[in-house]
Amino acid sequence: MKSNQNIEKIENILSNCRKALLVGHFNPDGDSVGSVVAFHHYLNARNIFSSIVLPSKFPDYLEFLDPVESKIMVYTEHRSEVSEALAQADVIVCLDFNNLKRTEQLEPLIRESSIPKIMIDHHPFPETGPFDVVISETEISSACELLFKILCQMPDVKGDVNNLSIECARALYAGMMTDTNNFYNSVYPSTFEMASALIGRGVDKNLIQEYVFNCYSEERMKLMGHLLKDSLFLLKGSNVAYIMLSDKDKKGYNFSSGDSEGFVNLPLSIRGIKMSALFTENISPEETNIRVSFRSKGNWDVNRFSNLYFNGGGHINASGGRLYIPFDEVPQYFEKALKEYLDEK
């Protein structure tokens, strides 16, 4: 379906909408939070009430985006409120994920709902079946850049960024900036055009950078030093490095949600390293697992690697997944999977 037809379909849905439910993915990052918050503010300007729900808690450093008038609901903490919001919604809008599995426990509720569903995403191989409208582009920096592109085509915005509220513009910029690692990854000419337009709209980029990159705790800095000294490993004879973040380390350094943001990128600063992995042990009453994050340079496809061996996926140079094995078995599993993958290639 052509893009302009999708815009018309979205406009038709919103024209008959009183309430919307906006959904992000599990382990939400800046792009996930930024996109749902930006769309919330856009709908708010159209007098359409929207509720935001995330499957799990978002990082503390993104709290500055949380709308005052309609606070973000975390499903594991607000099950009844989310169920009520879903029952009252006229549309479900899913942003920054390509498969409903990324919503974890929310998945059956969304699948079973009969109201219109919209997907706006930039990951490859989108699941299209459950959705009435799917706008998916991979050659773009972030879901926030794609949403910016969509909003600029909406009849009420008419291509003029000044018709977006400053709150919407701020969230769009924050999501794009974090997903590109401050304009380091997945940047296109359109990304800089978007940044320029939003700054022209009045977005204070320095303030957003301060919130995102310079508001960590002393414990987080010490944890990073500990990991680089004692838990960073380079695989001999390869250009691969990985970091192990245990539950014990998290407790020892008063770990907060989002404290590990950016850790996976650190080994890529080492000369010759082309792929980096971060393995984070998560122990909770609900589930014990290991969160996996990958980053790479050049044509090293960590999306396929993650999909084949780590129950995940993402982009060619940035992906994630999860493991359900004992933490101390991760290095052996990782090295075995890496050897199989490279031998296959």
URRA-V558645 format. One record per residue. N is the residue number from 0. SS is DSSP state (a for helix, b for strand, c for the rest). PSI is psi as a letter, one per 20 degrees, with the letter a starting at -180 (* if undefined). NEAR is the number of other C-alpha atoms within 8 Angstrom. Layout:
n: [N,N]
ss: [SS,SS]
psi: [PSI,PSI]
near: [NEAR,NEAR]
This chain:
n: [0,1,2,3,4,5,6,7,8,9,10,11,12,13,14,15,16,17,18,19,20,21,22,23,24,25,26,27,28,29,30,31,32,33,34,35,36,37,38,39,40,41,42,43,44,45,46,47,48,49,50,51,52,53,54,55,56,57,58,59,60,61,62,63,64,65,66,67,68,69,70,71,72,73,74,75,76,77,78,79,80,81,82,83,84,85,86,87,88,89,90,91,92,93,94,95,96,97,98,99,100,101,102,103,104,105,106,107,108,109,110,111,112,113,114,115,116,117,118,119,120,121,122,123,124,125,126,127,128,129,130,131,132,133,134,135,136,137,138,139,140,141,142,143,144,145,146,147,148,149,150,151,152,153,154,155,156,157,158,159,160,161,162,163,164,165,166,167,168,169,170,171,172,173,174,175,176,177,178,179,180,181,182,183,184,185,186,187,188,189,190,191,192,193,194,195,196,197,198,199,200,201,202,203,204,205,206,207,208,209,210,211,212,213,214,215,216,217,218,219,220,221,222,223,224,225,226,227,228,229,230,231,232,233,234,235,236,237,238,239,240,241,242,243,244,245,246,247,248,249,250,251,252,253,254,255,256,257,258,259,260,261,262,263,264,265,266,267,268,269,270,271,272,273,274,275,276,277,278,279,280,281,282,283,284,285,286,287,288,289,290,291,292,293,294,295,296,297,298,299,300,301,302,303,304,305,306,307,308,309,310,311,312,313,314,315,316,317,318,319,320,321,322,323,324,325,326,327,328,329,330,331,332,333,334,335,336,337,338,339,340,341,342,343,344]
ss: [c,c,a,a,a,a,a,a,a,a,a,a,a,a,a,c,c,c,b,b,b,b,b,c,c,c,c,c,c,a,a,a,a,a,a,a,a,a,a,a,a,a,a,a,a,c,c,c,b,b,b,b,b,b,c,c,c,c,c,a,a,a,a,a,a,c,c,c,c,c,c,c,b,b,c,c,c,c,a,a,a,a,a,a,a,a,a,a,c,c,b,b,b,b,b,c,c,c,c,a,a,a,a,a,a,a,a,a,a,a,a,a,c,c,c,b,b,b,b,b,b,c,c,c,c,c,c,c,c,c,c,c,b,b,b,b,c,c,c,c,c,c,a,a,a,a,a,a,a,a,a,a,a,c,c,c,c,c,c,c,a,a,a,c,c,a,a,a,a,a,a,a,a,a,a,a,a,a,a,c,c,c,c,c,c,c,c,c,a,a,a,a,a,a,a,a,a,a,a,a,a,c,c,c,a,a,a,a,a,a,a,a,a,c,c,c,c,a,a,a,a,a,a,a,a,a,a,a,a,a,c,b,b,b,c,c,c,c,c,b,b,b,b,b,b,c,a,a,a,a,a,a,c,c,c,c,c,c,c,c,c,c,a,a,a,a,a,a,a,c,c,c,c,c,b,b,b,b,b,b,b,b,b,c,c,c,c,b,b,b,b,b,b,b,b,b,c,c,c,c,c,a,a,a,a,a,a,a,a,c,c,c,b,b,c,c,c,b,b,b,b,b,b,c,c,c,a,a,a,a,a,a,a,a,a,a,a,a,a,a,a,a,a,a,c]
psi: [p,q,g,h,h,h,g,h,g,g,g,g,g,h,h,k,p,h,q,q,p,p,p,a,r,q,m,p,a,h,h,g,g,g,g,h,g,g,h,g,h,g,h,h,h,j,k,o,p,q,q,p,p,q,h,r,q,q,q,h,i,j,h,i,i,o,p,h,i,n,q,p,p,p,g,i,i,l,g,g,h,g,h,g,h,g,h,i,q,i,q,p,o,p,p,k,q,i,p,i,h,i,j,d,i,i,g,h,g,g,h,i,q,i,r,q,p,p,p,o,r,j,q,q,l,q,o,h,g,i,q,h,p,o,o,p,p,h,m,q,h,r,h,h,h,g,g,g,g,g,h,i,i,q,h,h,h,k,j,o,h,i,i,q,q,h,g,g,g,g,g,g,g,g,g,g,g,h,h,j,l,l,k,h,q,l,p,r,h,h,g,h,g,g,g,g,g,h,h,h,i,j,p,n,h,h,g,g,h,g,g,g,i,k,k,r,r,h,h,g,g,h,g,g,g,g,g,h,g,i,j,p,p,p,p,p,j,r,l,p,q,q,p,o,o,r,h,g,g,g,h,h,k,l,p,q,p,i,h,j,p,i,h,h,i,g,h,i,i,p,p,i,p,i,p,q,q,p,o,p,p,o,o,r,h,g,q,p,r,o,p,p,p,q,q,r,q,c,k,o,n,i,g,g,g,h,h,h,i,k,l,b,a,d,r,g,j,o,r,r,a,q,q,l,r,q,h,i,i,g,g,g,g,g,h,g,g,g,g,g,g,h,h,g,*]
near: [4,5,7,6,8,12,11,8,9,10,10,8,10,8,6,6,10,9,12,14,15,15,12,16,13,10,8,14,10,12,16,14,14,16,16,13,14,14,11,13,11,11,11,10,8,6,6,11,9,12,14,14,13,16,15,10,9,12,12,8,10,12,7,6,9,9,8,5,4,8,9,10,11,11,12,7,6,9,8,6,7,11,8,8,10,8,6,7,12,11,13,14,12,12,15,15,14,13,7,11,6,10,12,9,6,9,11,7,7,9,9,6,6,5,8,10,12,13,14,15,15,16,13,10,5,9,8,6,4,7,10,7,10,10,9,11,10,8,5,14,16,14,17,13,13,14,12,10,8,9,9,11,10,11,6,5,12,9,8,8,10,6,8,10,10,9,8,14,13,12,13,15,14,12,17,17,10,12,13,13,8,8,8,7,9,8,11,8,6,7,12,9,8,10,9,8,9,13,10,7,10,7,11,8,8,6,7,9,9,9,11,10,7,7,8,9,6,6,9,13,9,9,11,9,8,9,12,9,7,6,10,12,7,9,8,4,4,6,10,10,13,13,13,10,12,10,10,6,9,11,8,7,10,8,10,7,9,9,9,7,6,6,8,14,9,8,11,11,7,7,5,5,12,11,13,15,12,14,13,11,12,11,8,6,5,4,7,10,11,13,13,13,12,15,13,14,8,6,6,10,10,15,15,9,11,15,11,8,7,12,10,12,13,10,11,12,14,12,15,14,13,11,10,7,8,6,8,5,8,10,7,7,8,8,8,8,9,8,8,8,9,7,6,5,4]
